[in-house]
Amino acid sequence: MRMMQVIQRCRIIGDCPYFRLAAIAILFPIALANAADKPNVIVMIADDVGYGDVGAFMGGGVRGAATPNLDRMATEGMKLTSFYAQPTCTPTRASLVTGRLPIRAGFTFPLFPSLPMGLVPDEITIAELLEPAGYYSAALGKWHLGDQEAHLPHKQGFDEFWGFLYHADAYLYPTDRDWRTDTQVGRTMKFRGIVEGVKGQPSKDVEPIDAARLETLDRDIAQHAVDYIGARAKEDKPFFLYVGFSKAHYKNFPLPEFKGKSQSGDYGDALMELDHHSGAILDAVRNAGIAENTLVLWFSDNGPSYDTFPDCGYTPFRGAKGQTYEGGVRMPCIAWWPGTIQSGASADGIMTTMDIFSTAAALAGVETPKDRPIDGHDQTAFLKGAAPSATQSVYYYLGDRLMAIRNGKWKAHFYTADNWPDGPIEEYSVPQLYDLMTDPRESRNLVYLKTWEVVQANLLLRQHQAELKRFPNRVLLPPL
């Protein structure tokens, strides 16, 4: 700990108490300054929440489910209106943890229980990236990057883990009346419930998850986060905290105190509960006195799942979960850092989940890996309002297919999918082109008016393909 280093320096000066006091007076502010140079980073990830669900993004009460805590967070921080995740949950989490397009690490679809694939040791995680800078790290809640021992957070650089491993409704499969234990799937698909782990030790299966446990799961995730923040705040060591909520993924089982609280059924009730838990975590940061040294980011992992209507979110954009139209990948995101991020700010510059990896590295004073492509960019200056976004392009993948590219305000679709997961995928001999500033709903194809932008998109496509030849993507699941 830094204070122990200060004390050791004082001892070197000599035994005279006056010298020791003088040294402490000089070195103590230096130690505090060094700690302040490495802020804490907290990431909260909602599940399947749409862009238009949060009040600060024109949802909230309009949707019959008020979100006062997230609205306050936006008032005190910055709304990011062009923040991008991936079309589905596992790829989004992979992109955050590695700072890379998920296809590079072999993630193309949401992982199911008992699959042999997952996050491999060769990938460098955000926890491993920050550890040399003295960061303590924890992952709480939804992981969804593999359920085998080698894939779990505490085997991937995190100091501790308490959470679950799949999408919420996976835990309901065995209770489905059509679930058959006499099939290969029924015999081989094994479900791990709540799992905990500490670095250097094997994981422990704490308890199973069923519908009743889904009801209370986010409450306990939030409480673990609150306890963690309180404990870490008593030390002078910075921390990285990943919080993955189960809500508001289908099927929603809100806590009893939120049941019927909204005007939007189970989904609205779950959204209000999610807002409450997010607010509790922010309150823990405030109450611990570390708000001015803590960057907090809140966002959703992908767009709403319209196939489960009405137990689903809403987006004003075209498309939804599993699609690369804006509705599937453009997420509500709030960045909060009192005293550093301007309160009440709103920015439309592009930012992605991968940028969190590179931004955290810059804040910690460590370099990102040089032996592999890192797709994220340092957005410190952008978040502070001191510079435009460092990210100018977005590569939209669905599975292992590059579907579209955004460059500035222009988005070119090489392929589109109007349904997920059963397709079909439509290919275009001439890409469809949209101006996302004037037409964020992607309703007017401008390819014949702005043809040169398609030429630029094709150049970016060829550059990307050339890079993939130099650095081939990892294949986790062998072809049949």
C-alpha positions as CSV (number, residue, x, y, z in Angstrom):
1,M,0.0,0.0,0.0
2,R,1.2,3.5,-0.7
3,M,1.0,4.7,2.9
4,M,3.3,1.9,3.9
5,Q,5.8,3.1,1.3
6,V,5.5,6.6,2.8
7,I,6.2,5.3,6.3
8,Q,9.2,3.4,5.1
9,R,10.6,6.6,3.5
10,C,10.1,8.4,6.8
11,R,12.1,5.7,8.6
12,I,15.0,6.1,6.2
13,I,15.2,9.8,7.1
14,G,16.1,8.9,10.6
15,D,14.7,8.3,14.1
16,C,14.1,12.0,14.9
17,P,10.4,12.5,15.3
18,Y,10.6,16.0,13.9
19,F,12.2,14.7,10.8
20,R,9.5,12.0,10.5
21,L,6.7,14.5,11.0
22,A,8.2,16.8,8.4
23,A,8.6,13.9,6.0
24,I,5.0,12.8,6.4
25,A,3.8,16.3,5.8
26,I,5.8,16.4,2.6
27,L,5.2,12.8,1.3
28,F,1.5,12.3,2.4
29,P,0.2,14.8,-0.3
30,I,2.4,13.1,-2.9
31,A,1.0,9.7,-2.0
32,L,-2.6,11.1,-2.3
33,A,-1.7,12.7,-5.7
34,N,-0.4,9.3,-7.0
35,A,-3.6,7.6,-5.9
36,A,-5.7,10.3,-7.6
37,D,-3.7,9.8,-10.8
38,K,-5.2,6.3,-11.0
39,P,-9.0,6.6,-10.6
40,N,-11.3,3.7,-9.8
41,V,-13.4,2.4,-12.8
42,I,-16.8,0.9,-12.4
43,V,-18.8,-0.5,-15.3
44,M,-22.5,-1.4,-14.9
45,I,-24.0,-3.4,-17.7
46,A,-27.8,-3.8,-18.1
47,D,-29.2,-6.7,-20.1
48,D,-31.4,-6.1,-23.2
49,V,-32.4,-2.6,-22.2
50,G,-33.3,-0.5,-25.2
51,Y,-32.1,3.0,-26.1
52,G,-35.6,4.5,-25.4
53,D,-36.1,2.9,-22.0
54,V,-34.2,5.3,-19.7
55,G,-35.8,8.7,-18.9
56,A,-32.7,10.6,-19.8
57,F,-33.0,9.1,-23.3
58,M,-36.6,10.1,-23.7
59,G,-37.9,6.9,-22.0
60,G,-38.7,6.5,-18.3
61,G,-42.1,7.9,-17.4
62,V,-43.0,8.1,-21.1
63,R,-42.7,4.3,-21.1
64,G,-44.5,3.9,-17.8
65,A,-41.4,3.1,-15.9
66,A,-39.6,6.0,-14.2
67,T,-35.8,5.8,-13.9
68,P,-34.9,8.6,-11.4
69,N,-31.5,7.3,-10.4
70,L,-30.2,6.9,-13.9
71,D,-31.7,10.3,-14.8
72,R,-29.8,11.8,-11.9
73,M,-26.7,10.1,-13.1
74,A,-27.1,11.7,-16.5
75,T,-27.8,15.1,-14.9
76,E,-24.6,14.8,-12.9
77,G,-22.6,13.3,-15.8
78,M,-22.6,12.9,-19.6
79,K,-25.0,11.2,-21.9
80,L,-23.3,9.3,-24.8
81,T,-25.8,9.3,-27.6
82,S,-23.6,7.3,-30.1
83,F,-22.3,4.5,-27.9
84,Y,-22.0,1.1,-29.4
85,A,-22.1,-2.5,-28.1
86,Q,-22.5,-5.7,-30.1
87,P,-25.8,-7.2,-31.4
88,T,-25.8,-9.9,-28.6
89,C,-24.6,-10.3,-25.0
90,T,-21.6,-12.6,-25.2
91,P,-19.9,-10.7,-28.0
92,T,-20.5,-7.4,-26.1
93,R,-18.9,-8.7,-22.9
94,A,-15.9,-10.1,-24.9
95,S,-15.4,-6.7,-26.6
96,L,-15.4,-4.9,-23.2
97,V,-13.1,-7.4,-21.4
98,T,-10.5,-7.7,-24.3
99,G,-10.8,-4.3,-26.0
100,R,-11.1,-6.1,-29.3
101,L,-13.8,-6.9,-31.8
102,P,-15.3,-10.1,-30.4
103,I,-14.7,-12.1,-33.6
104,R,-11.0,-11.7,-32.9
105,A,-11.3,-13.8,-29.7
106,G,-13.7,-16.2,-31.4
107,F,-17.0,-15.0,-30.0
108,T,-19.8,-14.9,-32.5
109,F,-23.0,-15.8,-30.6
110,P,-24.4,-16.1,-27.0
111,L,-22.8,-19.0,-25.2
112,F,-25.0,-21.8,-23.9
113,P,-24.5,-24.0,-20.8
114,S,-21.8,-26.8,-21.1
115,L,-20.2,-25.5,-24.3
116,P,-16.5,-26.3,-24.3
117,M,-15.6,-22.8,-25.6
118,G,-15.0,-19.6,-23.7
119,L,-12.5,-16.9,-23.0
120,V,-9.0,-18.4,-23.4
121,P,-5.9,-17.6,-21.4
122,D,-4.1,-16.1,-24.4
123,E,-6.5,-13.2,-24.4
124,I,-5.4,-10.2,-22.2
125,T,-8.3,-9.1,-20.1
126,I,-8.9,-5.6,-18.7
127,A,-8.1,-7.0,-15.2
128,E,-4.8,-8.3,-16.4
129,L,-4.1,-5.0,-18.1
130,L,-4.7,-3.0,-15.0
131,E,-3.0,-5.3,-12.5
132,P,0.6,-4.0,-13.0
133,A,-0.7,-0.5,-12.2
134,G,-1.8,-1.7,-8.7
135,Y,-5.5,-2.2,-9.5
136,Y,-7.6,-4.7,-7.6
137,S,-10.4,-6.1,-9.8
138,A,-13.7,-7.9,-9.3
139,A,-16.4,-9.2,-11.6
140,L,-20.0,-9.4,-10.1
141,G,-23.1,-10.7,-11.8
142,K,-23.4,-11.9,-15.4
143,W,-20.2,-13.2,-17.0
144,H,-21.4,-15.2,-20.1
145,L,-17.9,-15.8,-21.4
146,G,-17.8,-19.6,-20.8
147,D,-18.7,-21.8,-17.8
148,Q,-15.6,-24.1,-17.7
149,E,-13.1,-23.4,-15.0
150,A,-10.5,-21.8,-17.3
151,H,-13.0,-19.3,-18.6
152,L,-14.1,-17.8,-15.3
153,P,-13.1,-14.3,-14.2
154,H,-10.8,-15.3,-11.4
155,K,-8.9,-17.4,-13.9
156,Q,-8.7,-14.4,-16.3
157,G,-7.0,-11.8,-14.0
158,F,-9.9,-10.8,-11.8
159,D,-9.2,-11.0,-8.1
160,E,-12.7,-12.2,-7.2
161,F,-15.9,-13.2,-8.8
162,W,-19.5,-13.7,-7.6
163,G,-22.1,-14.1,-10.2
164,F,-23.8,-16.3,-12.9
165,L,-22.8,-17.5,-16.3
166,Y,-25.7,-17.4,-18.8
167,H,-28.6,-15.4,-20.1
168,A,-31.4,-15.3,-17.6
169,D,-33.9,-17.5,-19.4
170,A,-31.4,-20.3,-19.8
171,Y,-32.1,-21.2,-16.1
172,L,-35.7,-21.9,-17.0
173,Y,-35.0,-24.4,-19.8
174,P,-35.3,-27.5,-17.6
175,T,-38.7,-26.3,-16.3
176,D,-40.2,-26.0,-19.8
177,R,-42.8,-28.6,-20.4
178,D,-41.1,-29.6,-23.6
179,W,-37.7,-30.0,-22.1
180,R,-36.7,-33.7,-22.6
181,T,-34.0,-35.4,-20.6
182,D,-34.0,-38.3,-23.0
183,T,-32.4,-36.2,-25.8
184,Q,-28.6,-35.5,-26.1
185,V,-29.2,-31.8,-25.2
186,G,-31.2,-32.8,-22.1
187,R,-28.6,-35.3,-21.0
188,T,-25.5,-33.2,-21.6
189,M,-26.5,-29.5,-20.9
190,K,-25.5,-28.9,-17.3
191,F,-26.4,-25.6,-15.6
192,R,-24.1,-23.9,-13.1
193,G,-26.0,-21.4,-10.9
194,I,-24.3,-18.8,-8.7
195,V,-20.6,-19.3,-8.8
196,E,-17.9,-17.6,-6.7
197,G,-14.1,-17.6,-7.1
198,V,-11.0,-16.0,-5.8
199,K,-7.8,-15.7,-7.8
200,G,-5.6,-18.7,-7.3
201,Q,-8.3,-20.9,-6.0
202,P,-10.9,-23.2,-7.7
203,S,-14.4,-21.9,-8.2
204,K,-17.3,-22.8,-5.9
205,D,-20.9,-23.5,-7.0
206,V,-22.9,-21.6,-4.4
207,E,-26.5,-22.3,-5.2
208,P,-28.7,-23.1,-8.2
209,I,-30.7,-20.5,-10.0
210,D,-34.4,-20.9,-10.8
211,A,-37.3,-18.5,-11.3
212,A,-37.5,-17.6,-7.6
213,R,-33.7,-16.9,-7.5
214,L,-33.9,-14.7,-10.6
215,E,-36.3,-12.5,-8.7
216,T,-33.7,-11.6,-6.1
217,L,-30.5,-12.0,-8.1
218,D,-29.9,-8.4,-9.0
219,R,-30.6,-7.3,-5.5
220,D,-27.8,-9.4,-4.3
221,I,-25.5,-8.4,-7.1
222,A,-26.0,-4.8,-6.2
223,Q,-25.4,-5.6,-2.5
224,H,-22.1,-7.3,-3.3
225,A,-21.1,-4.3,-5.3
226,V,-22.0,-1.9,-2.5
227,D,-20.0,-4.0,0.0
228,Y,-17.1,-4.2,-2.4
229,I,-17.0,-0.4,-2.9
230,G,-17.1,0.2,0.8
231,A,-14.2,-2.2,1.5
232,R,-12.0,-1.0,-1.3
233,A,-12.6,2.7,-0.4
234,K,-10.9,2.1,2.9
235,E,-7.7,1.3,1.1
236,D,-5.4,3.5,-1.1
237,K,-5.4,1.0,-3.9
238,P,-7.4,1.7,-7.1
239,F,-10.0,-0.8,-8.3
240,F,-11.8,-1.9,-11.4
241,L,-15.4,-3.2,-10.8
242,Y,-17.4,-5.0,-13.4
243,V,-21.2,-5.3,-12.6
244,G,-23.4,-7.3,-14.9
245,F,-27.1,-7.2,-14.1
246,S,-29.5,-10.0,-15.1
247,K,-32.3,-7.5,-15.8
248,A,-34.1,-6.7,-17.9
249,H,-33.5,-9.8,-19.9
250,Y,-36.5,-12.0,-20.6
251,K,-38.0,-13.6,-18.6
252,N,-38.4,-10.9,-16.0
253,F,-39.2,-11.7,-12.4
254,P,-39.2,-8.4,-10.5
255,L,-38.7,-8.2,-6.7
256,P,-42.0,-8.1,-4.9
257,E,-41.6,-4.5,-3.9
258,F,-41.4,-3.6,-7.6
259,K,-44.1,-5.9,-8.8
260,G,-46.8,-3.7,-10.4
261,K,-44.9,-0.5,-9.7
262,S,-44.7,0.5,-13.3
263,Q,-47.4,0.8,-16.0
264,S,-45.4,-1.5,-18.3
265,G,-45.8,-5.0,-16.9
266,D,-43.0,-7.2,-15.8
267,Y,-40.5,-5.4,-18.0
268,G,-41.3,-2.0,-16.7
269,D,-41.2,-3.3,-13.1
270,A,-37.8,-4.9,-13.8
271,L,-36.5,-1.6,-15.3
272,M,-37.5,0.3,-12.2
273,E,-35.8,-2.3,-10.1
274,L,-32.7,-2.0,-12.2
275,D,-32.7,1.7,-11.8
276,H,-33.0,1.3,-8.0
277,H,-30.0,-1.0,-7.9
278,S,-27.9,1.2,-10.1
279,G,-28.7,4.1,-7.9
280,A,-27.6,2.1,-4.8
281,I,-24.2,1.5,-6.3
282,L,-23.8,5.2,-7.2
283,D,-24.8,6.0,-3.6
284,A,-22.1,3.7,-2.3
285,V,-19.5,5.6,-4.3
286,R,-20.8,8.9,-3.0
287,N,-21.0,7.7,0.6
288,A,-17.5,6.2,0.5
289,G,-16.2,9.7,-0.4
290,I,-14.5,8.5,-3.6
291,A,-16.8,10.0,-6.2
292,E,-14.3,12.5,-7.5
293,N,-11.8,9.7,-8.1
294,T,-14.1,7.2,-9.7
295,L,-15.3,6.9,-13.3
296,V,-18.6,5.1,-13.6
297,L,-20.1,3.9,-16.9
298,W,-23.6,2.5,-17.3
299,F,-24.9,1.0,-20.5
300,S,-26.9,-1.9,-22.0
301,D,-25.3,-4.9,-23.7
302,N,-27.5,-4.9,-26.8
303,G,-30.9,-3.8,-28.1
304,P,-34.3,-4.9,-27.0
305,S,-35.6,-8.4,-27.7
306,Y,-38.8,-7.7,-29.6
307,D,-39.4,-11.4,-30.0
308,T,-40.4,-11.5,-26.3
309,F,-42.9,-8.6,-26.5
310,P,-44.3,-7.2,-24.2
311,D,-41.5,-8.4,-21.9
312,C,-38.9,-6.3,-23.7
313,G,-37.5,-2.9,-24.0
314,Y,-37.8,-0.2,-26.7
315,T,-35.6,1.6,-29.1
316,P,-36.5,4.5,-31.4
317,F,-34.1,3.2,-34.0
318,R,-34.6,0.6,-36.7
319,G,-33.9,-3.0,-35.7
320,A,-33.4,-4.8,-32.3
321,K,-31.3,-7.4,-30.6
322,G,-29.4,-9.6,-33.0
323,Q,-29.4,-7.0,-35.8
324,T,-26.8,-4.5,-36.9
325,Y,-29.2,-1.7,-37.6
326,E,-28.8,1.0,-34.9
327,G,-31.6,-0.5,-32.8
328,G,-29.5,-3.6,-32.1
329,V,-26.2,-1.9,-31.3
330,R,-26.6,1.7,-30.3
331,M,-27.1,1.8,-26.5
332,P,-28.0,4.2,-23.9
333,C,-24.8,5.1,-22.0
334,I,-24.1,7.4,-19.2
335,A,-20.5,8.4,-18.0
336,W,-20.2,9.8,-14.5
337,W,-17.1,11.3,-12.8
338,P,-17.9,14.3,-10.6
339,G,-15.4,17.1,-11.0
340,T,-13.9,15.6,-14.2
341,I,-16.9,15.0,-16.5
342,Q,-19.0,18.0,-17.0
343,S,-22.4,17.6,-15.4
344,G,-25.4,17.7,-17.7
345,A,-23.2,17.2,-20.8
346,S,-24.3,15.3,-23.9
347,A,-22.0,14.1,-26.6
348,D,-22.7,12.4,-30.0
349,G,-19.2,11.4,-30.7
350,I,-18.7,7.7,-31.3
351,M,-17.7,5.5,-28.4
352,T,-17.7,1.7,-28.1
353,T,-17.4,-0.9,-25.4
354,M,-13.9,-1.6,-26.7
355,D,-12.9,2.0,-25.9
356,I,-13.4,1.3,-22.2
357,F,-10.4,-1.1,-22.3
358,S,-8.0,1.5,-23.8
359,T,-9.4,4.4,-21.7
360,A,-8.9,2.4,-18.5
361,A,-5.3,1.7,-19.6
362,A,-4.6,5.4,-20.1
363,L,-6.1,6.3,-16.8
364,A,-4.0,3.7,-15.1
365,G,-0.8,4.7,-16.9
366,V,-0.3,1.4,-18.7
367,E,0.1,0.6,-22.4
368,T,-2.3,-1.6,-24.3
369,P,-0.9,-4.8,-25.9
370,K,1.2,-4.3,-29.0
371,D,1.2,-7.9,-30.2
372,R,-2.4,-8.0,-31.4
373,P,-5.0,-5.6,-32.8
374,I,-6.7,-3.5,-30.1
375,D,-9.8,-2.0,-31.5
376,G,-10.5,0.4,-28.6
377,H,-9.3,4.0,-28.3
378,D,-8.4,6.1,-25.3
379,Q,-11.4,8.4,-24.8
380,T,-10.2,10.3,-21.8
381,A,-10.1,13.6,-23.5
382,F,-13.4,13.0,-25.1
383,L,-15.1,12.2,-21.8
384,K,-13.6,15.3,-20.3
385,G,-15.0,17.4,-23.1
386,A,-11.5,18.4,-24.2
387,A,-11.4,16.8,-27.6
388,P,-13.5,15.0,-30.2
389,S,-14.0,11.3,-30.0
390,A,-10.9,9.2,-30.8
391,T,-13.1,6.7,-32.5
392,Q,-14.2,7.5,-36.0
393,S,-15.3,4.2,-37.4
394,V,-17.5,1.3,-36.2
395,Y,-17.3,-2.3,-37.6
396,Y,-20.7,-4.0,-37.2
397,Y,-20.4,-7.8,-36.9
398,L,-23.2,-10.3,-36.7
399,G,-21.7,-13.7,-35.9
400,D,-18.6,-14.0,-38.1
401,R,-19.9,-11.7,-40.8
402,L,-19.0,-8.1,-41.2
403,M,-22.4,-6.5,-41.9
404,A,-21.7,-2.8,-42.0
405,I,-19.2,0.0,-41.4
406,R,-19.9,3.4,-40.0
407,N,-17.4,6.1,-40.9
408,G,-18.2,9.5,-39.3
409,K,-21.9,10.0,-39.9
410,W,-22.1,7.6,-42.8
411,K,-23.1,4.0,-42.4
412,A,-22.8,1.5,-45.3
413,H,-24.6,-1.9,-45.0
414,F,-23.0,-4.7,-47.0
415,Y,-25.5,-7.2,-45.5
416,T,-28.7,-6.8,-43.4
417,A,-30.7,-9.2,-41.3
418,D,-34.3,-8.2,-40.5
419,N,-34.9,-11.1,-38.1
420,W,-32.8,-12.9,-35.6
421,P,-31.7,-15.6,-35.1
422,D,-33.4,-17.2,-38.1
423,G,-32.5,-14.6,-40.7
424,P,-32.5,-14.4,-43.7
425,I,-29.4,-12.3,-44.3
426,E,-29.6,-10.1,-47.4
427,E,-26.5,-9.3,-49.4
428,Y,-26.2,-6.1,-51.5
429,S,-24.1,-5.8,-54.6
430,V,-24.2,-2.0,-53.9
431,P,-24.1,-1.3,-50.2
432,Q,-27.0,0.6,-48.6
433,L,-25.9,4.0,-47.3
434,Y,-27.4,6.1,-44.5
435,D,-26.7,9.5,-43.0
436,L,-27.0,8.8,-39.3
437,M,-27.1,12.5,-38.4
438,T,-30.2,13.3,-40.5
439,D,-31.6,9.8,-40.6
440,P,-30.7,7.8,-37.5
441,R,-33.7,5.4,-38.3
442,E,-31.9,4.3,-41.5
443,S,-34.9,4.8,-43.7
444,R,-33.5,6.6,-46.7
445,N,-30.8,4.9,-48.8
446,L,-28.6,7.7,-50.2
447,V,-26.2,5.5,-52.1
448,Y,-27.0,7.1,-55.5
449,L,-26.7,10.6,-54.1
450,K,-23.5,10.1,-52.0
451,T,-21.8,7.3,-54.0
452,W,-18.3,8.4,-53.0
453,E,-19.0,7.4,-49.4
454,V,-19.5,3.9,-50.5
455,V,-16.1,4.0,-52.1
456,Q,-14.7,5.1,-48.7
457,A,-16.5,2.3,-47.0
458,N,-15.1,-0.2,-49.4
459,L,-11.6,1.1,-48.7
460,L,-12.1,0.6,-45.0
461,L,-13.5,-2.9,-45.7
462,R,-10.4,-3.9,-47.7
463,Q,-8.0,-2.5,-45.0
464,H,-9.9,-4.5,-42.4
465,Q,-9.7,-7.6,-44.5
466,A,-6.0,-7.2,-45.0
467,E,-5.5,-6.8,-41.2
468,L,-7.5,-10.1,-40.7
469,K,-5.0,-11.8,-42.9
470,R,-2.1,-10.6,-40.8
471,F,-3.9,-11.4,-37.5
472,P,-6.3,-14.2,-38.1
473,N,-9.4,-14.4,-35.9
474,R,-9.4,-17.1,-33.2
475,V,-11.8,-20.1,-33.9
476,L,-13.2,-21.4,-30.6
477,L,-15.8,-23.8,-32.0
478,P,-14.5,-26.2,-34.7
479,P,-16.7,-26.5,-37.8
480,L,-18.9,-29.5,-38.1
